[in-house]
Amino acid sequence: MQLYNKILLGLILGAVVGAVANFLDIGWLQSFLIALEPIGTAFIRAITMIVIPLVVASLMIGTASLGDLTKLGRIGGKTVGFYLCTTAVAVTIGLLVSNVIKPGSGIDEATRDQLAGDAMDEAAGAMTLAEEAPTVIETLLSVIPRNPVQAAAELDLLPLIFFTIIFGAAVSVIAPKRRDAVITFFEGVNDASMVIIDWVMKLAPYAVFALIGAVVARFGTDLLQSLLVYSLTVVLGLLLHLMITYGLAVRFLAKLNFWQFLKRVAKAPLVAFSTSSSNATLPVTMETAEEELGVSKPVSSFVLPLGATINMDGTALYQAVAVMFIAQIYGIDIGITEQLVVVLTATLASIGAAGVPSAGIITLIIVLNAVGLGQHVQAGIALILGVDRILDMIRTSVNVTGDLTASAVIARSEGEELSFRSRDEERVAAPV
Ligand code: ASP
């Protein structure tokens, strides 16, 4: 059985067993599933362990062997442009579905206050984290690392990407003999990292079972009922973004068959769904782009780590729906001007959000403040916190699919011949 089928099976089994334990209120089964969670955590740690060696090695090879910095600049410009545009489209879709469905209009005040009351303390924690968020200037400056080793140690990808590009560019201009030695070394590091990913991925189906089983077993089903319309609005928006925005980009810009594309890349969004982290999924995303789509290293090594850090369409879309939901529930009118503010701030907030679980709900506070919902921030966050874990899983899958879409689009725009690998790992022509 293909690995991706096994992961899917793990996910479905985890969800089913978790749901049985939860809905039938079988205490021992719930405890058993929660006790299995460390298997999932071990997987997340093991796969995150390989992020730094893989990103550094692959970006180093990518830039050092390019030998042409203008090409890198061009790829960079296109990548950031594509990311900003798709994120703004995602927010717009989020606003559209919320305006049509009005998820916050069906909840009465008593339910609202009870829901918010239950999670007020947790929401206060998120607000403290948001207060510590740096300003725009500080964020821009922090892209230049004072110490690249520290950036690596803290899994701070943006400064590390910056340093590695500068270093790789420098390597590309040194004496060929030494340059080749450096490139060969990092090629070895890259290959070994890929081997480790293959090993760790063998654990994926069991880890996914453990992660999903524990989430579903723990989940409050009453909560889901009250927040069902809100959750479905987010999911509908995400689906529309996936099918329309990515569907069109893959078909017309990357010139690939969208269904084939989804099938080929599915492993990465599945891991994203189970881990709720774009960063943890990054090694799988990079392996998938290179091995399943045939994206070249200079493109994948740049587009994907950058995407895991700054491109979060799913998060931005979710933030748009959350803002509208909270406004509707408190009876506050969000007009067209405020909605434009949402497009701007949610796009920026999703760039600022780290690729880790629950990052989106923290940067949501920035968007809520920007549209004048400051007074309701804590209660608003408390209101939606209960379903955030589940929505985080779904939006993270979309974030990662967006990164993969970008890698295919940018590769094609650079004249690369993309191809799907056949089952026996032979390359076959890319069908449109
Ligand atoms: N968990 C998301 C990610 O890693 C970020 C978020 O929306 O919370 O992509």
Boltz pocket constraint, residues with backbone or C-beta under 6 A from the ligand:
constraints:
  - pocket:
      binder: B
      contacts: [[A, 276], [A, 277], [A, 278], [A, 279], [A, 308], [A, 312], [A, 314], [A, 315], [A, 353], [A, 354], [A, 355], [A, 356], [A, 357], [A, 358], [A, 359], [A, 360], [A, 361], [A, 392], [A, 395], [A, 396], [A, 399]]
      max_distance: 6.0
